[in-house]
Amino acid sequence: MHIGEATVRLGVKLVNELLDKVELIKSKRPDLLRKRIIKVIYTDYAAPEAIEAARNNGVWILRWDKDLTPMVIEAG
């Protein structure tokens, strides 16, 4: 299951918002999740700090031309 966001310009704030949303779903409605989760953000531009925050938290960032961080499949 993919849980994600799309944005033109990615900053650390949106990475943290995505992580908060995933944790909220896990705590309030775990029945909505499958066994494996991919946290993903699609963007045109990502600030270097956002890329680092995503990499440290297992968030896959991609642009139309390439992946900025590796895809991580998390056991739910």
PQR file with spaces between the fields and no chain letter, atoms N, CA, C, O and H, PARSE charges and radii, in Angstrom:
ATOM       1  N    MET     1       0.841   -1.170    0.000 -0.4000 1.5000
ATOM       2  CA   MET     1       0.000    0.000    0.000 -0.0000 2.0000
ATOM       3  C    MET     1       0.889    1.236    0.000  0.5500 1.7000
ATOM       4  O    MET     1       1.862    1.313    0.751 -0.5500 1.4000
ATOM       5  N    HIS     2       0.551    2.190   -0.839 -0.4000 1.5000
ATOM       6  CA   HIS     2       1.267    3.461   -0.900 -0.0000 2.0000
ATOM       7  C    HIS     2       0.494    4.508   -0.105  0.5500 1.7000
ATOM       8  O    HIS     2      -0.724    4.622   -0.240 -0.5500 1.4000
ATOM       9  H    HIS     2      -0.239    2.128   -1.448  0.4000 1.0000
ATOM      10  N    ILE     3       1.194    5.260    0.712 -0.4000 1.5000
ATOM      11  CA   ILE     3       0.628    6.423    1.382 -0.0000 2.0000
ATOM      12  C    ILE     3       1.502    7.584    0.973  0.5500 1.7000
ATOM      13  O    ILE     3       2.709    7.564    1.211 -0.5500 1.4000
ATOM      14  H    ILE     3       2.184    5.167    0.821  0.4000 1.0000
ATOM      15  N    GLY     4       0.907    8.612    0.351 -0.4000 1.5000
ATOM      16  CA   GLY     4       1.775    9.636   -0.169 -0.0000 2.0000
ATOM      17  C    GLY     4       1.164   10.994   -0.362  0.5500 1.7000
ATOM      18  O    GLY     4      -0.002   11.248   -0.062 -0.5500 1.4000
ATOM      19  H    GLY     4      -0.074    8.628    0.157  0.4000 1.0000
ATOM      20  N    GLU     5       2.012   11.855   -0.880 -0.4000 1.5000
ATOM      21  CA   GLU     5       1.686   13.253   -1.166 -0.0000 2.0000
ATOM      22  C    GLU     5       2.270   13.619   -2.521  0.5500 1.7000
ATOM      23  O    GLU     5       3.157   12.938   -3.035 -0.5500 1.4000
ATOM      24  H    GLU     5       2.960   11.649   -1.125  0.4000 1.0000
ATOM      25  N    ALA     6       1.767   14.688   -3.085 -0.4000 1.5000
ATOM      26  CA   ALA     6       2.341   15.271   -4.296 -0.0000 2.0000
ATOM      27  C    ALA     6       2.458   16.775   -4.070  0.5500 1.7000
ATOM      28  O    ALA     6       1.549   17.405   -3.529 -0.5500 1.4000
ATOM      29  H    ALA     6       1.047   15.242   -2.667  0.4000 1.0000
ATOM      30  N    THR     7       3.593   17.342   -4.492 -0.4000 1.5000
ATOM      31  CA   THR     7       3.828   18.768   -4.286 -0.0000 2.0000
ATOM      32  C    THR     7       4.793   19.285   -5.342  0.5500 1.7000
ATOM      33  O    THR     7       5.564   18.516   -5.917 -0.5500 1.4000
ATOM      34  H    THR     7       4.331   16.830   -4.931  0.4000 1.0000
ATOM      35  N    VAL     8       4.751   20.564   -5.593 -0.4000 1.5000
ATOM      36  CA   VAL     8       5.689   21.167   -6.528 -0.0000 2.0000
ATOM      37  C    VAL     8       7.040   21.365   -5.859  0.5500 1.7000
ATOM      38  O    VAL     8       8.080   21.075   -6.451 -0.5500 1.4000
ATOM      39  H    VAL     8       4.125   21.188   -5.126  0.4000 1.0000
ATOM      40  N    ARG     9       7.026   21.863   -4.618 -0.4000 1.5000
ATOM      41  CA   ARG     9       8.272   22.153   -3.894 -0.0000 2.0000
ATOM      42  C    ARG     9       8.220   21.441   -2.543  0.5500 1.7000
ATOM      43  O    ARG     9       7.334   21.700   -1.728 -0.5500 1.4000
ATOM      44  H    ARG     9       6.182   22.098   -4.137  0.4000 1.0000
ATOM      45  N    LEU    10       9.165   20.554   -2.321 -0.4000 1.5000
ATOM      46  CA   LEU    10       9.175   19.744   -1.102 -0.0000 2.0000
ATOM      47  C    LEU    10      10.150   20.296   -0.081  0.5500 1.7000
ATOM      48  O    LEU    10      11.319   20.543   -0.376 -0.5500 1.4000
ATOM      49  H    LEU    10       9.884   20.344   -2.983  0.4000 1.0000
ATOM      50  N    GLY    11       9.637   20.485    1.133 -0.4000 1.5000
ATOM      51  CA   GLY    11      10.463   20.890    2.261 -0.0000 2.0000
ATOM      52  C    GLY    11      10.325   19.872    3.386  0.5500 1.7000
ATOM      53  O    GLY    11       9.538   18.930    3.291 -0.5500 1.4000
ATOM      54  H    GLY    11       8.687   20.284    1.372  0.4000 1.0000
ATOM      55  N    VAL    12      11.077   20.062    4.425 -0.4000 1.5000
ATOM      56  CA   VAL    12      11.078   19.137    5.564 -0.0000 2.0000
ATOM      57  C    VAL    12       9.693   19.070    6.207  0.5500 1.7000
ATOM      58  O    VAL    12       9.286   18.015    6.695 -0.5500 1.4000
ATOM      59  H    VAL    12      11.717   20.827    4.503  0.4000 1.0000
ATOM      60  N    LYS    13       8.973   20.182    6.209 -0.4000 1.5000
ATOM      61  CA   LYS    13       7.650   20.227    6.838 -0.0000 2.0000
ATOM      62  C    LYS    13       6.706   19.188    6.237  0.5500 1.7000
ATOM      63  O    LYS    13       5.986   18.513    6.973 -0.5500 1.4000
ATOM      64  H    LYS    13       9.303   21.038    5.813  0.4000 1.0000
ATOM      65  N    LEU    14       6.698   19.052    4.925 -0.4000 1.5000
ATOM      66  CA   LEU    14       5.797   18.090    4.281 -0.0000 2.0000
ATOM      67  C    LEU    14       6.235   16.653    4.564  0.5500 1.7000
ATOM      68  O    LEU    14       5.392   15.768    4.704 -0.5500 1.4000
ATOM      69  H    LEU    14       7.282   19.600    4.327  0.4000 1.0000
ATOM      70  N    VAL    15       7.521   16.417    4.647 -0.4000 1.5000
ATOM      71  CA   VAL    15       8.009   15.074    5.013 -0.0000 2.0000
ATOM      72  C    VAL    15       7.478   14.719    6.401  0.5500 1.7000
ATOM      73  O    VAL    15       6.980   13.613    6.610 -0.5500 1.4000
ATOM      74  H    VAL    15       8.207   17.136    4.532  0.4000 1.0000
ATOM      75  N    ASN    16       7.580   15.643    7.340 -0.4000 1.5000
ATOM      76  CA   ASN    16       7.094   15.406    8.701 -0.0000 2.0000
ATOM      77  C    ASN    16       5.578   15.230    8.739  0.5500 1.7000
ATOM      78  O    ASN    16       5.068   14.410    9.504 -0.5500 1.4000
ATOM      79  H    ASN    16       7.985   16.541    7.170  0.4000 1.0000
ATOM      80  N    GLU    17       4.855   15.993    7.919 -0.4000 1.5000
ATOM      81  CA   GLU    17       3.402   15.842    7.854 -0.0000 2.0000
ATOM      82  C    GLU    17       3.017   14.449    7.367  0.5500 1.7000
ATOM      83  O    GLU    17       2.094   13.836    7.902 -0.5500 1.4000
ATOM      84  H    GLU    17       5.269   16.659    7.298  0.4000 1.0000
ATOM      85  N    LEU    18       3.717   13.952    6.360 -0.4000 1.5000
ATOM      86  CA   LEU    18       3.435   12.613    5.860 -0.0000 2.0000
ATOM      87  C    LEU    18       3.693   11.575    6.945  0.5500 1.7000
ATOM      88  O    LEU    18       2.879   10.673    7.144 -0.5500 1.4000
ATOM      89  H    LEU    18       4.467   14.451    5.925  0.4000 1.0000
ATOM      90  N    LEU    19       4.806   11.694    7.642 -0.4000 1.5000
ATOM      91  CA   LEU    19       5.125   10.750    8.716 -0.0000 2.0000
ATOM      92  C    LEU    19       4.067   10.798    9.822  0.5500 1.7000
ATOM      93  O    LEU    19       3.683    9.757   10.356 -0.5500 1.4000
ATOM      94  H    LEU    19       5.467   12.427    7.480  0.4000 1.0000
ATOM      95  N    ASP    20       3.598   11.989   10.164 -0.4000 1.5000
ATOM      96  CA   ASP    20       2.544   12.138   11.175 -0.0000 2.0000
ATOM      97  C    ASP    20       1.248   11.478   10.715  0.5500 1.7000
ATOM      98  O    ASP    20       0.570   10.830   11.512 -0.5500 1.4000
ATOM      99  H    ASP    20       3.909   12.834    9.730  0.4000 1.0000
ATOM     100  N    LYS    21       0.897   11.637    9.436 -0.4000 1.5000
ATOM     101  CA   LYS    21      -0.328   11.033    8.903 -0.0000 2.0000
ATOM     102  C    LYS    21      -0.250    9.505    8.949  0.5500 1.7000
ATOM     103  O    LYS    21      -1.227    8.839    9.292 -0.5500 1.4000
ATOM     104  H    LYS    21       1.449   12.164    8.789  0.4000 1.0000
ATOM     105  N    VAL    22       0.890    8.967    8.609 -0.4000 1.5000
ATOM     106  CA   VAL    22       1.064    7.512    8.648 -0.0000 2.0000
ATOM     107  C    VAL    22       0.891    7.006   10.075  0.5500 1.7000
ATOM     108  O    VAL    22       0.207    6.008   10.301 -0.5500 1.4000
ATOM     109  H    VAL    22       1.684    9.508    8.331  0.4000 1.0000
ATOM     110  N    GLU    23       1.506    7.688   11.038 -0.4000 1.5000
ATOM     111  CA   GLU    23       1.387    7.270   12.435 -0.0000 2.0000
ATOM     112  C    GLU    23      -0.044    7.412   12.938  0.5500 1.7000
ATOM     113  O    GLU    23      -0.509    6.578   13.714 -0.5500 1.4000
ATOM     114  H    GLU    23       2.061    8.499   10.855  0.4000 1.0000
ATOM     115  N    LEU    24      -0.746    8.454   12.508 -0.4000 1.5000
ATOM     116  CA   LEU    24      -2.139    8.644   12.902 -0.0000 2.0000
ATOM     117  C    LEU    24      -3.010    7.507   12.376  0.5500 1.7000
ATOM     118  O    LEU    24      -3.849    6.976   13.104 -0.5500 1.4000
ATOM     119  H    LEU    24      -0.368    9.131   11.878  0.4000 1.0000
ATOM     120  N    ILE    25      -2.814    7.139   11.129 -0.4000 1.5000
ATOM     121  CA   ILE    25      -3.580    6.028   10.553 -0.0000 2.0000
ATOM     122  C    ILE    25      -3.257    4.730   11.277  0.5500 1.7000
ATOM     123  O    ILE    25      -4.156    3.941   11.569 -0.5500 1.4000
ATOM     124  H    ILE    25      -2.133    7.570   10.537  0.4000 1.0000
ATOM     125  N    LYS    26      -1.976    4.501   11.570 -0.4000 1.5000
ATOM     126  CA   LYS    26      -1.581    3.284   12.284 -0.0000 2.0000
ATOM     127  C    LYS    26      -2.250    3.201   13.657  0.5500 1.7000
ATOM     128  O    LYS    26      -2.667    2.122   14.077 -0.5500 1.4000
ATOM     129  H    LYS    26      -1.246    5.142   11.333  0.4000 1.0000
ATOM     130  N    SER    27      -2.354    4.334   14.357 -0.4000 1.5000
ATOM     131  CA   SER    27      -2.905    4.309   15.709 -0.0000 2.0000
ATOM     132  C    SER    27      -4.435    4.322   15.736  0.5500 1.7000
ATOM     133  O    SER    27      -5.040    3.670   16.587 -0.5500 1.4000
ATOM     134  H    SER    27      -2.015    5.210   14.016  0.4000 1.0000
ATOM     135  N    LYS    28      -5.062    5.051   14.822 -0.4000 1.5000
ATOM     136  CA   LYS    28      -6.522    5.200   14.861 -0.0000 2.0000
ATOM     137  C    LYS    28      -7.269    4.189   13.991  0.5500 1.7000
ATOM     138  O    LYS    28      -8.342    3.718   14.367 -0.5500 1.4000
ATOM     139  H    LYS    28      -4.570    5.581   14.131  0.4000 1.0000
ATOM     140  N    ARG    29      -6.700    3.855   12.824 -0.4000 1.5000
ATOM     141  CA   ARG    29      -7.394    2.972   11.884 -0.0000 2.0000
ATOM     142  C    ARG    29      -6.454    1.954   11.254  0.5500 1.7000
ATOM     143  O    ARG    29      -6.304    1.944   10.032 -0.5500 1.4000
ATOM     144  H    ARG    29      -5.828    4.238   12.518  0.4000 1.0000
ATOM     145  N    PRO    30      -5.822    1.106   12.038 -0.5600 1.5000
ATOM     146  CA   PRO    30      -4.885    0.123   11.464  0.2800 2.0000
ATOM     147  C    PRO    30      -5.565   -0.841   10.498  0.5500 1.7000
ATOM     148  O    PRO    30      -4.899   -1.463    9.670 -0.5500 1.4000
ATOM     149  N    ASP    31      -6.875   -0.966   10.597 -0.4000 1.5000
ATOM     150  CA   ASP    31      -7.618   -1.844    9.696 -0.0000 2.0000
ATOM     151  C    ASP    31      -7.574   -1.360    8.242  0.5500 1.7000
ATOM     152  O    ASP    31      -7.845   -2.137    7.327 -0.5500 1.4000
ATOM     153  H    ASP    31      -7.416   -0.461   11.269  0.4000 1.0000
ATOM     154  N    LEU    32      -7.241   -0.102    8.026 -0.4000 1.5000
ATOM     155  CA   LEU    32      -7.158    0.447    6.671 -0.0000 2.0000
ATOM     156  C    LEU    32      -5.840    0.104    5.975  0.5500 1.7000
ATOM     157  O    LEU    32      -5.720    0.250    4.759 -0.5500 1.4000
ATOM     158  H    LEU    32      -7.022    0.529    8.770  0.4000 1.0000
ATOM     159  N    LEU    33      -4.856   -0.351    6.748 -0.4000 1.5000
ATOM     160  CA   LEU    33      -3.525   -0.589    6.205 -0.0000 2.0000
ATOM     161  C    LEU    33      -3.312   -2.047    5.841  0.5500 1.7000
ATOM     162  O    LEU    33      -3.924   -2.949    6.414 -0.5500 1.4000
ATOM     163  H    LEU    33      -4.954   -0.469    7.736  0.4000 1.0000
ATOM     164  N    ARG    34      -2.444   -2.251    4.891 -0.4000 1.5000
ATOM     165  CA   ARG    34      -2.020   -3.601    4.539 -0.0000 2.0000
ATOM     166  C    ARG    34      -0.743   -3.926    5.289  0.5500 1.7000
ATOM     167  O    ARG    34      -0.234   -3.104    6.051 -0.5500 1.4000
ATOM     168  H    ARG    34      -1.947   -1.518    4.426  0.4000 1.0000
ATOM     169  N    LYS    35      -0.220   -5.139    5.071 -0.4000 1.5000
ATOM     170  CA   LYS    35       0.970   -5.567    5.815 -0.0000 2.0000
ATOM     171  C    LYS    35       2.224   -4.785    5.437  0.5500 1.7000
ATOM     172  O    LYS    35       3.118   -4.608    6.264 -0.5500 1.4000
ATOM     173  H    LYS    35      -0.633   -5.807    4.452  0.4000 1.0000
ATOM     174  N    ARG    36       2.291   -4.318    4.190 -0.4000 1.5000
ATOM     175  CA   ARG    36       3.468   -3.565    3.742 -0.0000 2.0000
ATOM     176  C    ARG    36       3.042   -2.159    3.330  0.5500 1.7000
ATOM     177  O    ARG    36       2.022   -1.972    2.667 -0.5500 1.4000
ATOM     178  H    ARG    36       1.564   -4.463    3.518  0.4000 1.0000
ATOM     179  N    ILE    37       3.844   -1.175    3.734 -0.4000 1.5000
ATOM     180  CA   ILE    37       3.535    0.233    3.467 -0.0000 2.0000
ATOM     181  C    ILE    37       4.725    0.883    2.764  0.5500 1.7000
ATOM     182  O    ILE    37       5.878    0.667    3.139 -0.5500 1.4000
ATOM     183  H    ILE    37       4.672   -1.327    4.273  0.4000 1.0000
ATOM     184  N    ILE    38       4.426    1.680    1.745 -0.4000 1.5000
ATOM     185  CA   ILE    38       5.437    2.496    1.075 -0.0000 2.0000
ATOM     186  C    ILE    38       5.025    3.949    1.258  0.5500 1.7000
ATOM     187  O    ILE    38       3.966    4.367    0.789 -0.5500 1.4000
ATOM     188  H    ILE    38       3.490    1.855    1.441  0.4000 1.0000
ATOM     189  N    LYS    39       5.871    4.715    1.944 -0.4000 1.5000
ATOM     190  CA   LYS    39       5.627    6.151    2.132 -0.0000 2.0000
ATOM     191  C    LYS    39       6.294    6.860    0.960  0.5500 1.7000
ATOM     192  O    LYS    39       7.491    6.682    0.732 -0.5500 1.4000
ATOM     193  H    LYS    39       6.731    4.375    2.325  0.4000 1.0000
ATOM     194  N    VAL    40       5.533    7.666    0.211 -0.4000 1.5000
ATOM     195  CA   VAL    40       6.053    8.248   -1.025 -0.0000 2.0000
ATOM     196  C    VAL    40       5.623    9.706   -1.182  0.5500 1.7000
ATOM     197  O    VAL    40       4.515   10.084   -0.801 -0.5500 1.4000
ATOM     198  H    VAL    40       4.561    7.810    0.396  0.4000 1.0000
ATOM     199  N    ILE    41       6.509   10.510   -1.744 -0.4000 1.5000
ATOM     200  CA   ILE    41       6.190   11.896   -2.103 -0.0000 2.0000
ATOM     201  C    ILE    41       6.689   12.126   -3.524  0.5500 1.7000
ATOM     202  O    ILE    41       7.850   11.867   -3.842 -0.5500 1.4000
ATOM     203  H    ILE    41       7.409   10.204   -2.054  0.4000 1.0000
ATOM     204  N    TYR    42       5.789   12.617   -4.370 -0.4000 1.5000
ATOM     205  CA   TYR    42       6.134   12.970   -5.744 -0.0000 2.0000
ATOM     206  C    TYR    42       6.297   14.481   -5.800  0.5500 1.7000
ATOM     207  O    TYR    42       5.430   15.213   -5.322 -0.5500 1.4000
ATOM     208  H    TYR    42       4.846   12.827   -4.112  0.4000 1.0000
ATOM     209  N    THR    43       7.404   14.960   -6.380 -0.4000 1.5000
ATOM     210  CA   THR    43       7.676   16.399   -6.378 -0.0000 2.0000
ATOM     211  C    THR    43       8.438   16.827   -7.625  0.5500 1.7000
ATOM     212  O    THR    43       9.044   16.003   -8.311 -0.5500 1.4000
ATOM     213  H    THR    43       8.108   14.365   -6.768  0.4000 1.0000
ATOM     214  N    ASP    44       8.402   18.115   -7.908 -0.4000 1.5000
ATOM     215  CA   ASP    44       9.229   18.690   -8.974 -0.0000 2.0000
ATOM     216  C    ASP    44      10.593   19.109   -8.430  0.5500 1.7000
ATOM     217  O    ASP    44      11.617   18.932   -9.090 -0.5500 1.4000
ATOM     218  H    ASP    44       7.910   18.785   -7.352  0.4000 1.0000
ATOM     219  N    TYR    45      10.592   19.675   -7.202 -0.4000 1.5000
ATOM     220  CA   TYR    45      11.836   20.127   -6.580 -0.0000 2.0000
ATOM     221  C    TYR    45      11.826   19.721   -5.110  0.5500 1.7000
ATOM     222  O    TYR    45      10.816   19.890   -4.426 -0.5500 1.4000
ATOM     223  H    TYR    45       9.760   19.819   -6.666  0.4000 1.0000
ATOM     224  N    ALA    46      12.934   19.193   -4.626 -0.4000 1.5000
ATOM     225  CA   ALA    46      13.064   18.833   -3.214 -0.0000 2.0000
ATOM     226  C    ALA    46      14.295   19.512   -2.638  0.5500 1.7000
ATOM     227  O    ALA    46      15.393   19.392   -3.181 -0.5500 1.4000
ATOM     228  H    ALA    46      13.754   19.056   -5.181  0.4000 1.0000
ATOM     229  N    ALA    47      14.107   20.221   -1.541 -0.4000 1.5000
ATOM     230  CA   ALA    47      15.228   20.850   -0.844 -0.0000 2.0000
ATOM     231  C    ALA    47      16.159   19.752   -0.318  0.5500 1.7000
ATOM     232  O    ALA    47      15.691   18.676    0.055 -0.5500 1.4000
ATOM     233  H    ALA    47      13.216   20.319   -1.100  0.4000 1.0000
ATOM     234  N    PRO    48      17.458   20.011   -0.285 -0.5600 1.5000
ATOM     235  CA   PRO    48      18.400   19.003    0.218  0.2800 2.0000
ATOM     236  C    PRO    48      18.071   18.507    1.631  0.5500 1.7000
ATOM     237  O    PRO    48      18.257   17.328    1.931 -0.5500 1.4000
ATOM     238  N    GLU    49      17.584   19.401    2.496 -0.4000 1.5000
ATOM     239  CA   GLU    49      17.216   19.007    3.853 -0.0000 2.0000
ATOM     240  C    GLU    49      16.037   18.042    3.844  0.5500 1.7000
ATOM     241  O    GLU    49      15.972   17.125    4.663 -0.5500 1.4000
ATOM     242  H    GLU    49      17.434   20.359    2.252  0.4000 1.0000
ATOM     243  N    ALA    50      15.102   18.253    2.914 -0.4000 1.5000
ATOM     244  CA   ALA    50      13.938   17.369    2.803 -0.0000 2.0000
ATOM     245  C    ALA    50      14.359   15.989    2.310  0.5500 1.7000
ATOM     246  O    ALA    50      13.833   14.974    2.768 -0.5500 1.4000
ATOM     247  H    ALA    50      15.155   18.999    2.249  0.4000 1.0000
ATOM     248  N    ILE    51      15.295   15.954    1.390 -0.4000 1.5000
ATOM     249  CA   ILE    51      15.797   14.668    0.894 -0.0000 2.0000
ATOM     250  C    ILE    51      16.455   13.896    2.026  0.5500 1.7000
ATOM     251  O    ILE    51      16.238   12.692    2.167 -0.5500 1.4000
ATOM     252  H    ILE    51      15.722   16.778    1.018  0.4000 1.0000
ATOM     253  N    GLU    52      17.245   14.570    2.823 -0.4000 1.5000
ATOM     254  CA   GLU    52      17.920   13.926    3.947 -0.0000 2.0000
ATOM     255  C    GLU    52      16.912   13.433    4.984  0.5500 1.7000
ATOM     256  O    GLU    52      17.038   12.319    5.492 -0.5500 1.4000
ATOM     257  H    GLU    52      17.421   15.548    2.710  0.4000 1.0000
ATOM     258  N    ALA    53      15.908   14.263    5.300 -0.4000 1.5000
ATOM     259  CA   ALA    53      14.875   13.857    6.268 -0.0000 2.0000
ATOM     260  C    ALA    53      14.106   12.649    5.748  0.5500 1.7000
ATOM     261  O    ALA    53      13.805   11.732    6.512 -0.5500 1.4000
ATOM     262  H    ALA    53      15.805   15.168    4.887  0.4000 1.0000
ATOM     263  N    ALA    54      13.788   12.639    4.466 -0.4000 1.5000
ATOM     264  CA   ALA    54      13.070   11.514    3.875 -0.0000 2.0000
ATOM     265  C    ALA    54      13.925   10.251    3.903  0.5500 1.7000
ATOM     266  O    ALA    54      13.439    9.176    4.254 -0.5500 1.4000
ATOM     267  H    ALA    54      14.033   13.384    3.845  0.4000 1.0000
ATOM     268  N    ARG    55      15.166   10.378    3.542 -0.4000 1.5000
ATOM     269  CA   ARG    55      16.078    9.224    3.540 -0.0000 2.0000
ATOM     270  C    ARG    55      16.193    8.630    4.951  0.5500 1.7000
ATOM     271  O    ARG    55      16.201    7.408    5.106 -0.5500 1.4000
ATOM     272  H    ARG    55      15.561   11.251    3.256  0.4000 1.0000
ATOM     273  N    ASN    56      16.282    9.469    5.961 -0.4000 1.5000
ATOM     274  CA   ASN    56      16.418    9.013    7.344 -0.0000 2.0000
ATOM     275  C    ASN    56      15.146    8.358    7.882  0.5500 1.7000
ATOM     276  O    ASN    56      15.195    7.610    8.859 -0.5500 1.4000
ATOM     277  H    ASN    56      16.276   10.461    5.835  0.4000 1.0000
ATOM     278  N    ASN    57      13.996    8.642    7.237 -0.4000 1.5000
ATOM     279  CA   ASN    57      12.720    8.124    7.730 -0.0000 2.0000
ATOM     280  C    ASN    57      12.045    7.144    6.771  0.5500 1.7000
ATOM     281  O    ASN    57      10.877    6.803    6.955 -0.5500 1.4000
ATOM     282  H    ASN    57      13.956    9.250    6.443  0.4000 1.0000
ATOM     283  N    GLY    58      12.761    6.697    5.765 -0.4000 1.5000
ATOM     284  CA   GLY    58      12.220    5.691    4.859 -0.0000 2.0000
ATOM     285  C    GLY    58      11.124    6.185    3.936  0.5500 1.7000
ATOM     286  O    GLY    58      10.216    5.432    3.584 -0.5500 1.4000
ATOM     287  H    GLY    58      13.710    6.975    5.615  0.4000 1.0000
ATOM     288  N    VAL    59      11.205    7.458    3.540 -0.4000 1.5000
ATOM     289  CA   VAL    59      10.222    8.023    2.613 -0.0000 2.0000
ATOM     290  C    VAL    59      10.833    8.047    1.215  0.5500 1.7000
ATOM     291  O    VAL    59      11.935    8.558    1.016 -0.5500 1.4000
ATOM     292  H    VAL    59      11.943    8.070    3.826  0.4000 1.0000
ATOM     293  N    TRP    60      10.117    7.499    0.268 -0.4000 1.5000
ATOM     294  CA   TRP    60      10.552    7.454   -1.124 -0.0000 2.0000
ATOM     295  C    TRP    60      10.170    8.766   -1.790  0.5500 1.7000
ATOM     296  O    TRP    60       8.989    9.105   -1.853 -0.5500 1.4000
ATOM     297  H    TRP    60       9.222    7.084    0.430  0.4000 1.0000
ATOM     298  N    ILE    61      11.156    9.512   -2.291 -0.4000 1.5000
ATOM     299  CA   ILE    61      10.897   10.752   -3.020 -0.0000 2.0000
ATOM     300  C    ILE    61      11.247   10.512   -4.483  0.5500 1.7000
ATOM     301  O    ILE    61      12.321   10.007   -4.809 -0.5500 1.4000
ATOM     302  H    ILE    61      12.116    9.237   -2.241  0.4000 1.0000
ATOM     303  N    LEU    62      10.316   10.886   -5.355 -0.4000 1.5000
ATOM     304  CA   LEU    62      10.602   10.740   -6.770 -0.0000 2.0000
ATOM     305  C    LEU    62      10.142   11.951   -7.554  0.5500 1.7000
ATOM     306  O    LEU    62       9.189   12.645   -7.200 -0.5500 1.4000
ATOM     307  H    LEU    62       9.443   11.296   -5.090  0.4000 1.0000
ATOM     308  N    ARG    63      10.872   12.167   -8.642 -0.4000 1.5000
ATOM     309  CA   ARG    63      10.533   13.185   -9.634 -0.0000 2.0000
ATOM     310  C    ARG    63      10.179   12.451  -10.913  0.5500 1.7000
ATOM     311  O    ARG    63      10.292   11.228  -10.987 -0.5500 1.4000
ATOM     312  H    ARG    63      11.646   11.603   -8.930  0.4000 1.0000
ATOM     313  N    TRP    64       9.755   13.194  -11.915 -0.4000 1.5000
ATOM     314  CA   TRP    64       9.371   12.562  -13.182 -0.0000 2.0000
ATOM     315  C    TRP    64      10.554   11.873  -13.842  0.5500 1.7000
ATOM     316  O    TRP    64      10.366   10.927  -14.606 -0.5500 1.4000
ATOM     317  H    TRP    64       9.664   14.189  -11.855  0.4000 1.0000
ATOM     318  N    ASP    65      11.774   12.331  -13.561 -0.4000 1.5000
ATOM     319  CA   ASP    65      12.940   11.785  -14.264 -0.0000 2.0000
ATOM     320  C    ASP    65      13.778   10.807  -13.448  0.5500 1.7000
ATOM     321  O    ASP    65      14.574   10.060  -14.017 -0.5500 1.4000
ATOM     322  H    ASP    65      11.927   13.100  -12.940  0.4000 1.0000
ATOM     323  N    LYS    66      13.612   10.795  -12.104 -0.4000 1.5000
ATOM     324  CA   LYS    66      14.424    9.879  -11.305 -0.0000 2.0000
ATOM     325  C    LYS    66      13.933    9.818   -9.869  0.5500 1.7000
ATOM     326  O    LYS    66      13.161   10.665   -9.418 -0.5500 1.4000
ATOM     327  H    LYS    66      12.964   11.402  -11.642  0.4000 1.0000
ATOM     328  N    ASP    67      14.403    8.786   -9.155 -0.4000 1.5000
ATOM     329  CA   ASP    67      14.155    8.666   -7.723 -0.0000 2.0000
ATOM     330  C    ASP    67      15.208    9.485   -6.987  0.5500 1.7000
ATOM     331  O    ASP    67      16.391    9.430   -7.320 -0.5500 1.4000
ATOM     332  H    ASP    67      15.030    8.099   -9.521  0.4000 1.0000
ATOM     333  N    LEU    68      14.771   10.247   -5.984 -0.4000 1.5000
ATOM     334  CA   LEU    68      15.705   11.032   -5.184 -0.0000 2.0000
ATOM     335  C    LEU    68      16.125   10.287   -3.923  0.5500 1.7000
ATOM     336  O    LEU    68      17.198   10.541   -3.375 -0.5500 1.4000
ATOM     337  H    LEU    68      13.809   10.292   -5.713  0.4000 1.0000
ATOM     338  N    THR    69      15.286    9.377   -3.468 -0.4000 1.5000
ATOM     339  CA   THR    69      15.617    8.484   -2.362 -0.0000 2.0000
ATOM     340  C    THR    69      15.154    7.094   -2.752  0.5500 1.7000
ATOM     341  O    THR    69      14.282    6.955   -3.609 -0.5500 1.4000
ATOM     342  H    THR    69      14.415    9.171   -3.914  0.4000 1.0000
ATOM     343  N    PRO    70      15.717    6.067   -2.143 -0.5600 1.5000
ATOM     344  CA   PRO    70      15.310    4.708   -2.508  0.2800 2.0000
ATOM     345  C    PRO    70      13.924    4.362   -1.947  0.5500 1.7000
ATOM     346  O    PRO    70      13.509    4.890   -0.916 -0.5500 1.4000
ATOM     347  N    MET    71      13.222    3.471   -2.642 -0.4000 1.5000
ATOM     348  CA   MET    71      11.945    2.991   -2.157 -0.0000 2.0000
ATOM     349  C    MET    71      12.202    2.039   -0.980  0.5500 1.7000
ATOM     350  O    MET    71      13.044    1.144   -1.051 -0.5500 1.4000
ATOM     351  H    MET    71      13.559    3.042   -3.480  0.4000 1.0000
ATOM     352  N    VAL    72      11.449    2.263    0.100 -0.4000 1.5000
ATOM     353  CA   VAL    72      11.551    1.424    1.290 -0.0000 2.0000
ATOM     354  C    VAL    72      10.176    0.822    1.555  0.5500 1.7000
ATOM     355  O    VAL    72       9.178    1.539    1.635 -0.5500 1.4000
ATOM     356  H    VAL    72      10.764    2.990    0.158  0.4000 1.0000
ATOM     357  N    ILE    73      10.133   -0.490    1.688 -0.4000 1.5000
ATOM     358  CA   ILE    73       8.881   -1.168    2.013 -0.0000 2.0000
ATOM     359  C    ILE    73       8.921   -1.485    3.506  0.5500 1.7000
ATOM     360  O    ILE    73       9.771   -2.237    3.982 -0.5500 1.4000
ATOM     361  H    ILE    73      10.944   -1.072    1.623  0.4000 1.0000
ATOM     362  N    GLU    74       7.982   -0.889    4.221 -0.4000 1.5000
ATOM     363  CA   GLU    74       7.921   -1.015    5.682 -0.0000 2.0000
ATOM     364  C    GLU    74       6.883   -2.059    6.049  0.5500 1.7000
ATOM     365  O    GLU    74       5.788   -2.069    5.487 -0.5500 1.4000
ATOM     366  H    GLU    74       7.291   -0.278    3.834  0.4000 1.0000
ATOM     367  N    ALA    75       7.209   -2.926    6.970 -0.4000 1.5000
ATOM     368  CA   ALA    75       6.233   -3.896    7.464 -0.0000 2.0000
ATOM     369  C    ALA    75       5.265   -3.178    8.377  0.5500 1.7000
ATOM     370  O    ALA    75       5.681   -2.530    9.337 -0.5500 1.4000
ATOM     371  H    ALA    75       8.099   -2.918    7.427  0.4000 1.0000
ATOM     372  N    GLY    76       3.984   -3.286    8.091 -0.4000 1.5000
ATOM     373  CA   GLY    76       2.955   -2.591    8.854 -0.0000 2.0000
ATOM     374  C    GLY    76       2.564   -3.335    9.998  0.5500 1.7000
ATOM     375  O    GLY    76       1.702   -2.893   10.757 -0.5500 1.4000
ATOM     376  H    GLY    76       3.647   -3.813    7.311  0.4000 1.0000
